[in-house]
Amino acid sequence: MLARRIIPCLDVKNGRNVRGVRFSADKDAGDPIALARRYDAEGADELVFYDITASAEKRDIVGKLVRRVSEEVFIPFTVGGGVRTYQDIRIIIEGGAEKASINSAAVHTPEIITQGAESFGSQAIVGSIDAIRRPNSNQIEDVRWEVVINGGRTYTGRDALEWAEELVDRGAGELVLNSIDADGTKDGYDIELNRMVAERVDVPIVASGGAGGPEDMYAVLSEGKASAALAASIFHYNQYSIAEVKTYLAERGVPVRPKIEIDLT
Amino acid sequence: MIAIVNYGMGNLRSVQKAFEHVGAKAVIVDRPEDIDAADRVVLPGVGAFGDAMSNLKTARLITPIVRAISEGRPFLGICLGLQLMFAESEEMGQHRGLDILPGKVKRFPEGQRVPQIGWNEVRIQREIALLEGVPDGSYFYFVHSFFVASERDEDVVGVTDYGIDYVSIAGNDRAFGVQFHPEKSQDAGLKILKNFAEKV
């Protein structure tokens, strides 16, 4: 049976971890490769590198990071953050990443999704949506979700559910739903958002934003119908290990990939 | 020498790096003579079946691949590479494959999210050198919308459940294919590549 995935997200800038946490005396806390290896060893099913480099050398820096990761970590990984052009996607995929994640650029130029899917296959193109709750009427439970871009600063007027459908029609093979309301709160994912989109499209949904602990992951992977749960701070700051999360999920009947020991010598 | 066949179907760098990681030298090749010169041949690939066959044909790679297999040189198909080993595919029209194994490539039935993306379990049906030290029920990373339906039971080496039970490892003698990506399946996948380089 297909396992639900637990995905740590690493924020990187200029080839370094943005949140540099000391995790071992002899390791460089700022090195994303060291952190990626730690997550890999703990049983992460996949990794997301979110690159916030904003310099002219961004493309070279990302290319170098991708090549280094693919030489040392043998699980799938996705790269996102400022992916705008065909050339950006190409550097990520040809460097050895499985997927490129596209957010704001898809809103400005939706053809980038189509072009990416045609060149590299749908499985390589992730549509990333930042969504925020908006009242739909004066009824408190009547909400809709609006797509926001540029890190939540710009409202687009687009309905997130319709946008999700369009991204999939254009060829996105997976969607990441990042709830701006939940992001950073540790109060749990936006379950309703995930469920609504999961019921509307056939591609896997990765829930993002709001993870405070294993119970939040359980909720979004069961009730929220997400295929994967992404989290950053709870893993970075050692609040929970990936193994603890997986044990919690397995005890409640969620299929997860168990850790097995294999002798590679 | 292990030859990784490059025919314009997806990124091969990860496969090469994974072999390097387990101490095996693998080179990416795209000429018929390079396949003829190889001790072991790996056919990876991601993308459409029809495009893959037409790329192999244009690059004159079909004959050297079939020759390597018939001469008993170890062969490993990965993902689309496994599907290409079969006789035909129904992916966007009917296409002929390399016809090394009898059977068909089919699309997953309705009711499951397609493509299947993620880690799934392989139930081993038959002990082979490729799987030495790989526990039954190990998880591997899959990304695919089509699966192989083998005509011969003896070609079925591993089975996986995605709504239906389908063949995730197939082959015989020294030619095998895996539906998952061993180069992205952590230690279980690396073990398979190591076995391929050393034991098959």
Interface residues (C-beta under 8 A of the other chain):
Chain A: M1 L2 A3 R4 R5 D40 D45 R67 S70 E71 E72 F74 I75 P76 I93 E94 G95 G96 E98 F120 G121 S122 Q123 A124 G173 E174 D202 V203 P204 S227 A228 R257 P258 I260 E261 I262 D263 L264
Chain B: G10 N11 R13 S14 K17 A18 E20 H21 V22 V46 G47 R113 V114 P115 Q116 I117 G118 W119 N120 E121 G133 V134 P135 S138 Y139 Y141 F142 V143 D161 Y162 H181 E183 K184 S185 Q186 D187 A188 G189 L190 K191 K194
